[in-house]
Amino acid sequence: SILMQRRLFLYNFRNLRKAKGRRETYLCYVVKRRDSATSCSLDFGYLRNQMGCHVEVLFLRYIAAWDLDPGRCYRITWFTSWSPCYDCAQHIASFLRSYPNLTLRIFMARLYFCEERKAEPEGLRRLHKAGAQIAIMTFKDYFYCWNTFVENREQAFKGWEGLHENSVHLARKLRRILLPLYEVDDLRDAFKILGL
């Protein structure tokens, strides 16, 4: 099945502050091609880490094999159970630089090892600087994933206790990680306005 089992989704995407035992990363994806004002869905599904290979790298290998038309624009959206590690962030940033006609949005359930003295925050900053749009999943994103990627048997998505509060907490943490980049961008904009 191309749809994820409910228990897998609920266990792996739960946005807990302490997610002990959740070692795998799951990645739900949608690939679209932009044709002028409209977009055309090309593929959707989900992947998980396999045999020591992180799921982000698996997806990049998968999409690179498509031989994308450089004259067309593509938009890829990911919903991931963890944010990318430093190495994966580097691979993704490099991939985006190789495909300027491709945009990537990443919605993350949890931040992977984004504590002090770890490389992961720097990886997220580099990824953002390479053009990836990164954000924390909200109820709306979970609702979309439930209806798009999960074998839900017509059951409506019910959020768990703390979903909203944890999303807000993680979004603030991500904002603090990316803040130096936002400040630099704001300075650049100010200099442009002033003609400097």
Sequence and secondary structure as in RCSB ss.txt:
>XXXX:A:sequence
SILMQRRLFLYNFRNLRKAKGRRETYLCYVVKRRDSATSCSLDFGYLRNQMGCHVEVLFLRYIAAWDLDPGRCYR
ITWFTSWSPCYDCAQHIASFLRSYPNLTLRIFMARLYFCEERKAEPEGLRRLHKAGAQIAIMTFKDYFYCWNTFV
ENREQAFKGWEGLHENSVHLARKLRRILLPLYEVDDLRDAFKILGL
>XXXX:A:secstr
  SEEHHHHHHHS   SS TT    EEEEEEEEEETTEEEEEEEEEEE BTTB HHHHHHHHHHTT   TTSEEE
EEEEESS   HHHHHHHHHHHHH TTEEEEEEESS SS STT SHHHHHHHHHHTT EEEE  HHHHHHHHHHHE
E TT      TTHHHHHHHHHHHHHHHHHHHHHHHHHHHHHHHHT 
